[in-house]
Structures are given as C-alpha cells and as structure tokens.
Amino acid sequence: MGRERAPEHRQFDFSLGSWEVSQPDGALVGVNRITWTPLENGEARQLCETSKDGGMSWSTAFDGLYRRT
C-alpha cells in the first residue's frame, strides 16, 4: 500500500468539497470549498475558496503550502 493510501493519510478527507457556511442563528453566509493537492516534491497545497453568490464566483480565503519539518 502506497503511503498516500494509508488510512492515516485520509484522516482529513471529511473537510474536502463544498460546504455551506452559516452564522450561529442559521443565516447563510456563503459557500466554501476546500481542496488538498499533493505536490511532486512531497509538499501539499491546501486551497480554501469562498463564494457569496452561490458559486458563480470564487475568491481565495486561504492558500497554504505544507512542508515536513
């Protein structure tokens, strides 16, 4: 089994995809989508985007590069 297929490498898969974001009172704030991209050099990129118009346009909320230390 390759390292990327090991169960411990799938622990955050729940966070992938599109999510509706609401305030505590239930009012819809927008839609977020989260993607993880493994890079050739062993790093990983996490991209979080947000939409306030139902997914017609997206803006970057977070673009992170992860490196092992």
N, CA, C and O atoms as a printed pandas DataFrame, in Angstrom:
     atom_number atom_name residue_name chain_id  residue_number  x_coord  y_coord  z_coord
0              1         N          MET        A               1    0.837   -1.169    0.000
1              2        CA          MET        A               1    0.000    0.000    0.000
2              3         C          MET        A               1    0.890    1.243    0.000
3              4         O          MET        A               1    1.774    1.379    0.846
4              5         N          GLY        A               2    0.653    2.144   -0.950
5              6        CA          GLY        A               2    1.417    3.375   -1.004
6              7         C          GLY        A               2    1.111    4.266    0.186
7              8         O          GLY        A               2    0.033    4.186    0.774
8              9         N          ARG        A               3    2.063    5.109    0.535
9             10        CA          ARG        A               3    1.878    5.989    1.702
10            11         C          ARG        A               3    0.618    6.829    1.593
11            12         O          ARG        A               3   -0.083    7.027    2.586
12            13         N          GLU        A               4    0.320    7.329    0.388
13            14        CA          GLU        A               4   -0.834    8.202    0.227
14            15         C          GLU        A               4   -2.160    7.460    0.383
15            16         O          GLU        A               4   -3.203    8.096    0.534
16            17         N          ARG        A               5   -2.138    6.129    0.351
17            18        CA          ARG        A               5   -3.366    5.349    0.508
18            19         C          ARG        A               5   -3.548    4.806    1.924
19            20         O          ARG        A               5   -4.591    4.237    2.248
20            21         N          ALA        A               6   -2.543    4.983    2.752
21            22        CA          ALA        A               6   -2.633    4.506    4.129
22            23         C          ALA        A               6   -3.739    5.275    4.862
23            24         O          ALA        A               6   -3.918    6.467    4.615
24            25         N          PRO        A               7   -4.477    4.618    5.751
25            26        CA          PRO        A               7   -5.600    5.270    6.441
26            27         C          PRO        A               7   -5.229    6.580    7.129
27            28         O          PRO        A               7   -6.024    7.519    7.136
28            29         N          GLU        A               8   -4.040    6.652    7.704
29            30        CA          GLU        A               8   -3.668    7.889    8.401
30            31         C          GLU        A               8   -3.533    9.085    7.461
31            32         O          GLU        A               8   -3.566   10.231    7.908
32            33         N          HIS        A               9   -3.382    8.825    6.164
33            34        CA          HIS        A               9   -3.283    9.914    5.190
34            35         C          HIS        A               9   -4.653   10.340    4.682
35            36         O          HIS        A               9   -4.744   11.244    3.852
36            37         N          ARG        A              10   -5.714    9.713    5.160
37            38        CA          ARG        A              10   -7.078   10.020    4.727
38            39         C          ARG        A              10   -7.896   10.650    5.851
39            40         O          ARG        A              10   -9.101   10.850    5.692
40            41         N          GLN        A              11   -7.266   10.966    6.985
41            42        CA          GLN        A              11   -7.992   11.421    8.163
42            43         C          GLN        A              11   -8.715   12.753    7.981
43            44         O          GLN        A              11   -9.704   13.007    8.668
44            45         N          PHE        A              12   -8.253   13.595    7.088
45            46        CA          PHE        A              12   -8.883   14.897    6.908
46            47         C          PHE        A              12   -9.748   14.968    5.657
47            48         O          PHE        A              12  -10.166   16.055    5.257
48            49         N          ASP        A              13  -10.021   13.831    5.040
49            50        CA          ASP        A              13  -10.845   13.825    3.830
50            51         C          ASP        A              13  -12.239   14.402    4.074
51            52         O          ASP        A              13  -12.871   14.899    3.142
52            53         N          PHE        A              14  -12.724   14.340    5.313
53            54        CA          PHE        A              14  -14.048   14.891    5.611
54            55         C          PHE        A              14  -14.141   16.369    5.254
55            56         O          PHE        A              14  -15.233   16.871    4.989
56            57         N          SER        A              15  -13.001   17.076    5.243
57            58        CA          SER        A              15  -13.028   18.515    5.021
58            59         C          SER        A              15  -13.075   18.891    3.538
59            60         O          SER        A              15  -13.287   20.059    3.213
60            61         N          LEU        A              16  -12.885   17.936    2.640
61            62        CA          LEU        A              16  -12.856   18.223    1.211
62            63         C          LEU        A              16  -14.253   18.497    0.677
63            64         O          LEU        A              16  -15.250   18.035    1.233
64            65         N          GLY        A              17  -14.307   19.255   -0.407
65            66        CA          GLY        A              17  -15.583   19.503   -1.068
66            67         C          GLY        A              17  -16.138   20.867   -0.738
67            68         O          GLY        A              17  -15.428   21.756   -0.267
68            69         N          SER        A              18  -17.435   21.015   -0.999
69            70        CA          SER        A              18  -18.119   22.290   -0.783
70            71         C          SER        A              18  -18.928   22.241    0.502
71            72         O          SER        A              18  -19.522   21.219    0.845
72            73         N          TRP        A              19  -18.940   23.363    1.203
73            74        CA          TRP        A              19  -19.637   23.480    2.482
74            75         C          TRP        A              19  -20.449   24.763    2.502
75            76         O          TRP        A              19  -19.970   25.812    2.073
76            77         N          GLU        A              20  -21.683   24.682    3.001
77            78        CA          GLU        A              20  -22.436   25.891    3.280
78            79         C          GLU        A              20  -21.950   26.419    4.620
79            80         O          GLU        A              20  -21.748   25.655    5.564
80            81         N          VAL        A              21  -21.765   27.720    4.696
81            82        CA          VAL        A              21  -21.287   28.352    5.929
82            83         C          VAL        A              21  -22.401   29.251    6.446
83            84         O          VAL        A              21  -22.927   30.095    5.720
84            85         N          SER        A              22  -22.751   29.056    7.713
85            86        CA          SER        A              22  -23.829   29.860    8.287
86            87         C          SER        A              22  -23.401   30.435    9.631
87            88         O          SER        A              22  -22.472   29.953   10.278
88            89         N          GLN        A              23  -24.106   31.471   10.019
89            90        CA          GLN        A              23  -23.907   32.082   11.330
90            91         C          GLN        A              23  -24.600   31.213   12.371
91            92         O          GLN        A              23  -25.398   30.348   12.012
92            93         N          PRO        A              24  -24.312   31.426   13.657
93            94        CA          PRO        A              24  -24.945   30.621   14.709
94            95         C          PRO        A              24  -26.481   30.632   14.654
95            96         O          PRO        A              24  -27.121   29.665   15.065
96            97         N          ASP        A              25  -27.075   31.735   14.143
97            98        CA          ASP        A              25  -28.536   31.801   14.066
98            99         C          ASP        A              25  -29.093   31.087   12.830
99           100         O          ASP        A              25  -30.304   31.068   12.612
100          101         N          GLY        A              26  -28.190   30.495   12.015
101          102        CA          GLY        A              26  -28.620   29.751   10.831
102          103         C          GLY        A              26  -28.606   30.543    9.538
103          104         O          GLY        A              26  -28.830   29.974    8.470
104          105         N          ALA        A              27  -28.348   31.840    9.606
105          106        CA          ALA        A              27  -28.317   32.665    8.396
106          107         C          ALA        A              27  -27.132   32.263    7.523
107          108         O          ALA        A              27  -25.998   32.196    7.997
108          109         N          LEU        A              28  -27.397   31.999    6.259
109          110        CA          LEU        A              28  -26.356   31.580    5.318
110          111         C          LEU        A              28  -25.388   32.723    5.040
111          112         O          LEU        A              28  -25.804   33.830    4.701
112          113         N          VAL        A              29  -24.097   32.448    5.187
113          114        CA          VAL        A              29  -23.048   33.427    4.924
114          115         C          VAL        A              29  -22.513   33.244    3.504
115          116         O          VAL        A              29  -22.253   34.221    2.803
116          117         N          GLY        A              30  -22.351   31.996    3.087
117          118        CA          GLY        A              30  -21.809   31.718    1.769
118          119         C          GLY        A              30  -21.491   30.242    1.635
119          120         O          GLY        A              30  -21.957   29.414    2.418
120          121         N          VAL        A              31  -20.688   29.928    0.627
121          122        CA          VAL        A              31  -20.273   28.556    0.353
122          123         C          VAL        A              31  -18.756   28.527    0.302
123          124         O          VAL        A              31  -18.135   29.392   -0.314
124          125         N          ASN        A              32  -18.160   27.540    0.944
125          126        CA          ASN        A              32  -16.710   27.349    0.898
126          127         C          ASN        A              32  -16.399   26.045    0.190
127          128         O          ASN        A              32  -17.192   25.105    0.231
128          129         N          ARG        A              33  -15.255   25.987   -0.455
129          130        CA          ARG        A              33  -14.764   24.716   -0.983
130          131         C          ARG        A              33  -13.299   24.591   -0.612
131          132         O          ARG        A              33  -12.545   25.563   -0.615
132          133         N          ILE        A              34  -12.923   23.362   -0.293
133          134        CA          ILE        A              34  -11.576   23.080    0.193
134          135         C          ILE        A              34  -10.980   21.971   -0.644
135          136         O          ILE        A              34  -11.610   20.934   -0.848
136          137         N          THR        A              35   -9.757   22.184   -1.135
137          138        CA          THR        A              35   -9.051   21.147   -1.881
138          139         C          THR        A              35   -7.641   20.988   -1.322
139          140         O          THR        A              35   -7.012   21.953   -0.888
140          141         N          TRP        A              36   -7.170   19.764   -1.344
141          142        CA          TRP        A              36   -5.789   19.429   -0.993
142          143         C          TRP        A              36   -5.147   18.861   -2.242
143          144         O          TRP        A              36   -5.732   18.010   -2.912
144          145         N          THR        A              37   -3.942   19.327   -2.562
145          146        CA          THR        A              37   -3.228   18.832   -3.731
146          147         C          THR        A              37   -1.839   18.369   -3.310
147          148         O          THR        A              37   -1.023   19.179   -2.870
148          149         N          PRO        A              38   -1.559   17.054   -3.443
149          150        CA          PRO        A              38   -0.191   16.593   -3.167
150          151         C          PRO        A              38    0.723   17.060   -4.296
151          152         O          PRO        A              38    0.360   16.971   -5.469
152          153         N          LEU        A              39    1.889   17.549   -3.950
153          154        CA          LEU        A              39    2.841   18.043   -4.940
154          155         C          LEU        A              39    3.966   17.031   -5.141
155          156         O          LEU        A              39    4.230   16.201   -4.270
156          157         N          GLU        A              40    4.614   17.107   -6.277
157          158        CA          GLU        A              40    5.660   16.150   -6.659
158          159         C          GLU        A              40    6.788   16.057   -5.630
159          160         O          GLU        A              40    7.355   14.983   -5.430
160          161         N          ASN        A              41    7.114   17.172   -4.981
161          162        CA          ASN        A              41    8.253   17.205   -4.057
162          163         C          ASN        A              41    7.889   16.777   -2.637
163          164         O          ASN        A              41    8.695   16.939   -1.721
164          165         N          GLY        A              42    6.683   16.232   -2.440
165          166        CA          GLY        A              42    6.268   15.763   -1.132
166          167         C          GLY        A              42    5.519   16.805   -0.315
167          168         O          GLY        A              42    5.009   16.496    0.762
168          169         N          GLU        A              43    5.446   18.024   -0.808
169          170        CA          GLU        A              43    4.674   19.054   -0.134
170          171         C          GLU        A              43    3.193   18.877   -0.488
171          172         O          GLU        A              43    2.837   18.078   -1.354
172          173         N          ALA        A              44    2.348   19.637    0.200
173          174        CA          ALA        A              44    0.918   19.608   -0.088
174          175         C          ALA        A              44    0.388   21.040   -0.075
175          176         O          ALA        A              44    0.840   21.880    0.704
176          177         N          ARG        A              45   -0.569   21.294   -0.945
177          178        CA          ARG        A              45   -1.203   22.612   -1.015
178          179         C          ARG        A              45   -2.654   22.475   -0.554
179          180         O          ARG        A              45   -3.374   21.580   -0.997
180          181         N          GLN        A              46   -3.070   23.368    0.333
181          182        CA          GLN        A              46   -4.463   23.444    0.744
182          183         C          GLN        A              46   -5.018   24.754    0.223
183          184         O          GLN        A              46   -4.479   25.824    0.509
184          185         N          LEU        A              47   -6.094   24.671   -0.539
185          186        CA          LEU        A              47   -6.732   25.856   -1.089
186          187         C          LEU        A              47   -8.161   25.917   -0.582
187          188         O          LEU        A              47   -8.945   24.993   -0.794
188          189         N          CYS        A              48   -8.494   27.010    0.088
189          190        CA          CYS        A              48   -9.857   27.251    0.567
190          191         C          CYS        A              48  -10.392   28.465   -0.188
191          192         O          CYS        A              48   -9.783   29.534   -0.185
192          193         N          GLU        A              49  -11.532   28.279   -0.828
193          194        CA          GLU        A              49  -12.153   29.359   -1.575
194          195         C          GLU        A              49  -13.550   29.599   -1.028
195          196         O          GLU        A              49  -14.171   28.695   -0.469
196          197         N          THR        A              50  -14.040   30.824   -1.193
197          198        CA          THR        A              50  -15.360   31.171   -0.690
198          199         C          THR        A              50  -16.168   31.872   -1.776
199          200         O          THR        A              50  -15.627   32.589   -2.617
200          201         N          SER        A              51  -17.477   31.644   -1.732
201          202        CA          SER        A              51  -18.395   32.274   -2.676
202          203         C          SER        A              51  -19.575   32.841   -1.900
203          204         O          SER        A              51  -20.142   32.177   -1.032
204          205         N          LYS        A              52  -19.928   34.055   -2.218
205          206        CA          LYS        A              52  -21.083   34.686   -1.581
206          207         C          LYS        A              52  -22.254   34.809   -2.550
207          208         O          LYS        A              52  -23.284   35.401   -2.224
208          209         N          ASP        A              53  -22.084   34.239   -3.757
209          210        CA          ASP        A              53  -23.153   34.330   -4.762
210          211         C          ASP        A              53  -23.568   32.954   -5.282
211          212         O          ASP        A              53  -23.934   32.795   -6.447
212          213         N          GLY        A              54  -23.502   31.964   -4.388
213          214        CA          GLY        A              54  -23.954   30.627   -4.750
214          215         C          GLY        A              54  -23.029   29.864   -5.673
215          216         O          GLY        A              54  -23.457   28.913   -6.328
216          217         N          GLY        A              55  -21.778   30.259   -5.739
217          218        CA          GLY        A              55  -20.809   29.540   -6.560
218          219         C          GLY        A              55  -20.587   30.113   -7.946
219          220         O          GLY        A              55  -19.887   29.509   -8.758
220          221         N          MET        A              56  -21.172   31.273   -8.231
221          222        CA          MET        A              56  -20.949   31.914   -9.532
222          223         C          MET        A              56  -19.533   32.477   -9.633
223          224         O          MET        A              56  -18.924   32.459  -10.703
224          225         N          SER        A              57  -19.013   32.979   -8.506
225          226        CA          SER        A              57  -17.636   33.481   -8.475
226          227         C          SER        A              57  -17.010   33.046   -7.154
227          228         O          SER        A              57  -17.707   32.851   -6.158
228          229         N          TRP        A              58  -15.691   32.898   -7.161
229          230        CA          TRP        A              58  -14.953   32.393   -6.000
230          231         C          TRP        A              58  -13.783   33.309   -5.692
231          232         O          TRP        A              58  -13.169   33.872   -6.598
232          233         N          SER        A              59  -13.478   33.455   -4.413
233          234        CA          SER        A              59  -12.280   34.188   -4.015
234          235         C          SER        A              59  -11.495   33.317   -3.036
235          236         O          SER        A              59  -12.064   32.517   -2.293
236          237         N          THR        A              60  -10.183   33.493   -3.056
237          238        CA          THR        A              60   -9.309   32.693   -2.198
238          239         C          THR        A              60   -9.377   33.216   -0.768
239          240         O          THR        A              60   -9.164   34.400   -0.507
240          241         N          ALA        A              61   -9.683   32.296    0.153
241          242        CA          ALA        A              61   -9.701   32.639    1.573
242          243         C          ALA        A              61   -8.398   32.217    2.240
243          244         O          ALA        A              61   -7.935   32.863    3.180
244          245         N          PHE        A              62   -7.802   31.114    1.741
245          246        CA          PHE        A              62   -6.560   30.602    2.299
246          247         C          PHE        A              62   -5.876   29.771    1.229
247          248         O          PHE        A              62   -6.513   28.952    0.568
248          249         N          ASP        A              63   -4.585   29.980    1.062
249          250        CA          ASP        A              63   -3.778   29.192    0.114
250          251         C          ASP        A              63   -2.487   28.836    0.834
251          252         O          ASP        A              63   -1.558   29.641    0.900
252          253         N          GLY        A              64   -2.437   27.622    1.374
253          254        CA          GLY        A              64   -1.305   27.232    2.211
254          255         C          GLY        A              64   -0.461   26.142    1.576
255          256         O          GLY        A              64   -0.976   25.263    0.886
256          257         N          LEU        A              65    0.834   26.208    1.815
257          258        CA          LEU        A              65    1.793   25.205    1.361
258          259         C          LEU        A              65    2.364   24.533    2.588
259          260         O          LEU        A              65    2.919   25.195    3.466
260          261         N          TYR        A              66    2.231   23.220    2.653
261          262        CA          TYR        A              66    2.686   22.446    3.810
262          263         C          TYR        A              66    3.955   21.684    3.476
263          264         O          TYR        A              66    4.036   20.997    2.458
264          265         N          ARG        A              67    4.954   21.819    4.358
265          266        CA          ARG        A              67    6.231   21.115    4.214
266          267         C          ARG        A              67    6.528   20.384    5.500
267          268         O          ARG        A              67    6.243   20.892    6.584
268          269         N          ARG        A              68    7.100   19.194    5.397
269          270        CA          ARG        A              68    7.519   18.454    6.598
270          271         C          ARG        A              68    8.711   19.149    7.243
271          272         O          ARG        A              68    9.560   19.718    6.558
272          273         N          THR        A              69    8.761   19.095    8.565
273          274        CA          THR        A              69    9.892   19.690    9.280
274          275         C          THR        A              69   10.686   18.592    9.969
275          276         O          THR        A              69   11.685   18.875   10.630
